Amino acid sequence: MLKAVEVNLDMDEMIIRLEKASESTPIEYTKLNKLVLAKEPVRKMLWVVDVRTIRVYSREMEEPFMIASDKVRDFDKVEDYLLKIADKYDVEVSPMSTFG
């Protein structure tokens, strides 16, 4: 799954930069299909840590991408803003689940 390493939230679109991508990608909020909130186990050296994630499904991209709390700074602010956007644009939000 594609992972975002940088997220900029504007008034009517988000601009993301994905891992191993040289350019940023704009995604309009009106093109969002679904947000899935989750916790996923991530191996860090000798232990496993739960990382909060948001899977973003968009009509502009073939496959979903993930915004993870270990990759994006200010994850809490990004999560809060995307939940407000989901409410405003009537985007489906799946509740917290655990993948692994």
ABEGO torsion letter per residue (X at the ends): XBBBABBBBBAABBBBBBBGBABBBBBBAAABABBBBBBBBBBBEABBBBBBBBBBBBAABABBBBBBAAABBGAAAAAAAAAAAAAAAGBBBBBBBBBX
